[in-house]
């Protein structure tokens, strides 16, 4: 009898502790979704803009690989668009469709002729919040890439080009332009190792003569904050021309001692400028 009473006295506190533990667990479980919601909400508020990269002539999307690695490491979603290089209006229309498929704000970056494309496409793209021009054309309405490349002395591109007749999708005849493989390293990417430029010369994407001669439409840079990377050793677009265009666009200018292929030879510098633009987007 005494043992039974003792057992009851010992058992009662243990059962209370068990009940309290279950209650605590239930409270914690009930509170978890609210905590998770708060965490998710905080994460959503800190979402970074999508960076869309547009290559130019004589290159493809792999020219962004070093930049992409750095941006992704910093948590930025990245899209490297395949620029058709068939004609400015056509290429800009294609890019507009790419941008329309992206949710949330976009930082749009273009290299070389890609600068003309992003400027045209951004004019009607409400989600583009910043433009980054990388050794790029930044045309005013009515200007062409060909016109701007010859505005100041220094470009040696014309002598390095190879022209091949081509029929465009609408049936018209034009010429596809590439850089002669033997000239590619010196002309396009003199500060990139030869084993890399040997591959780049083989995989270069041709651009039509018409694309370089097409007039730009209303430029996006007039209403969208802009940044510019000026490649001071560029033999395609003279540095003086790049600076002229960047200043006209009131862009934040960063000078890099680099060839036209600055995104390949100096990916950290290019990624840094894109991130600076992205940090202004809320």
Number of C-alpha atoms within 10 A of each C-alpha: 6 7 8 9 10 10 11 11 11 11 12 11 11 11 11 11 12 12 12 12 12 12 12 12 12 12 11 11 11 11 11 12 11 11 11 11 11 12 12 12 11 11 11 10 10 10 14 20 26 23 25 22 25 27 30 29 22 21 24 20 16 15 22 22 14 17 23 23 15 17 21 12 10 12 12 18 16 18 17 18 17 18 24 21 25 19 20 28 18 15 21 25 15 17 23 19 12 15 24 13 8 13 10 15 20 25 25 29 28 26 29 25 30 27 27 33 36 32 30 28 27 26 19 13 16 12 18 26 22 26 28 32 34 31 35 30 30 37 28 22 14 11 17 23 24 19 14 20 22 16 15 15 12 17 18 17 16 11 11 18 16 14 16 11 12 14 11 14 8 6 8 8 12 17 17 22 21 21 24 16 19 11 16 23 23 16 23 25 26 20 19 19 11 14 9 12 22 15 11 21 21 14 13 19 21 22 23 23 18 18 25 22 15 18 21 21 21 17 23 27 26 14 12 17 18 23 24 32 26 28 27 20 20 25 20 23 31 24 24 18 23 29 22 14 20 26 14 14 22 14 20 17 18 16 15 16 14 21 28 28 28 29 25 22 20 19 20 18 17 26 20 14 20 26 20 14 21 23 13 12 15 11
